[in-house]
Amino acid sequence: MDDRTLEQRLATIEATQARTIALLESLSEQVCDESTAAGEWRAGVDLKLHGDGNGHRGLLVRIDRLEQDHDRARWMIRALVGAVLALGAHVVAGLLHG
C-alpha cells in the first residue's frame, strides 16, 4: 500500500469521524431538548392531577370530593326513603287501629 492510498484512507476516516461527532452533538442537543420538554409536560400533568397546594385543587382531589358527595347523597336518599316508609307504616297502623 503506498503513502497516497494510506493518506486517502486516513482522510476518509477523519471526515467520517467529523460527521459522526457532528451527528452525535446534534442528537445530544435534541435529546436534551426533548428531556426538557418531557419534564415540562410531566410537571403540567402533575399540576393537573395533584394541584398546586395554593387553592388549585387537582383532579384527584376533585374526584374524591365527588365520590364523597355521591356517598352522602346516597345515605340521604336512604334515610329519606326509610323515613317515608316509617311514616307510611305509622299512618297505616293508625288507620287500622283507629
C-alpha positions as CSV (number, residue, x, y, z in Angstrom):
1,M,0.0,0.0,0.0
2,D,1.5,3.3,-1.0
3,D,1.5,6.5,1.1
4,R,-1.1,8.2,-1.0
5,T,-3.7,5.5,-0.5
6,L,-2.9,5.4,3.2
7,E,-3.4,9.2,3.4
8,Q,-6.6,9.0,1.4
9,R,-7.9,6.3,3.8
10,L,-6.9,8.4,6.8
11,A,-8.6,11.5,5.3
12,T,-11.8,9.4,4.8
13,I,-11.7,8.2,8.3
14,E,-11.2,11.7,9.7
15,A,-14.1,13.0,7.6
16,T,-16.3,10.2,8.8
17,Q,-15.3,10.8,12.4
18,A,-16.1,14.6,12.0
19,R,-19.5,13.8,10.6
20,T,-20.1,11.3,13.4
21,I,-19.1,13.8,16.0
22,A,-21.4,16.5,14.4
23,L,-24.3,14.0,14.3
24,L,-23.7,13.0,17.9
25,E,-23.7,16.6,19.1
26,S,-26.9,17.3,17.2
27,L,-28.6,14.2,18.6
28,S,-27.3,15.1,22.1
29,E,-28.9,18.6,21.8
30,Q,-32.2,17.0,20.6
31,V,-32.2,14.6,23.5
32,C,-31.6,17.5,25.9
33,D,-34.4,19.5,24.3
34,E,-36.8,16.5,24.4
35,S,-35.9,15.8,28.0
36,T,-36.7,19.5,28.9
37,A,-40.0,19.3,27.1
38,A,-40.9,16.0,28.8
39,G,-40.1,17.5,32.2
40,E,-42.4,20.4,31.5
41,W,-45.1,18.1,30.3
42,R,-44.7,15.9,33.3
43,A,-44.9,19.0,35.6
44,G,-48.1,20.1,33.9
45,V,-49.7,16.7,34.3
46,D,-48.6,16.6,38.0
47,L,-50.2,20.0,38.5
48,K,-53.5,18.9,36.9
49,L,-53.6,15.7,38.9
50,H,-52.4,16.9,42.3
51,G,-53.0,20.7,42.2
52,D,-50.6,23.3,43.4
53,G,-51.5,23.4,47.1
54,N,-52.5,27.1,46.9
55,G,-56.2,26.8,46.2
56,H,-55.9,25.0,42.9
57,R,-57.3,21.5,43.6
58,G,-56.1,18.8,41.3
59,L,-58.3,16.2,39.6
60,L,-57.6,13.6,42.2
61,V,-59.0,15.8,45.0
62,R,-62.0,16.8,42.9
63,I,-62.8,13.2,42.1
64,D,-62.5,12.3,45.7
65,R,-64.9,15.1,46.7
66,L,-67.4,14.0,44.0
67,E,-67.2,10.4,45.4
68,Q,-67.8,11.8,49.0
69,D,-70.8,13.9,47.8
70,H,-72.2,10.8,46.0
71,D,-71.9,8.7,49.2
72,R,-73.5,11.5,51.3
73,A,-76.4,11.8,48.7
74,R,-76.9,8.0,48.7
75,W,-77.2,7.9,52.5
76,M,-79.5,10.9,52.5
77,I,-81.8,9.3,50.0
78,R,-81.8,6.0,52.0
79,A,-82.6,8.0,55.2
80,L,-85.5,9.9,53.4
81,V,-86.9,6.6,51.9
82,G,-86.7,5.0,55.4
83,A,-88.5,8.0,57.0
84,V,-91.2,8.0,54.3
85,L,-91.7,4.2,54.8
86,A,-91.8,4.5,58.6
87,L,-94.3,7.4,58.3
88,G,-96.4,5.4,55.8
89,A,-96.4,2.4,58.2
90,H,-97.4,4.7,61.1
91,V,-100.3,6.1,59.1
92,V,-101.5,2.6,58.0
93,A,-101.2,1.3,61.6
94,G,-103.2,4.3,62.8
95,L,-105.9,3.7,60.2
96,L,-106.1,0.0,61.1
97,H,-106.4,0.7,64.9
98,G,-108.4,3.8,64.7
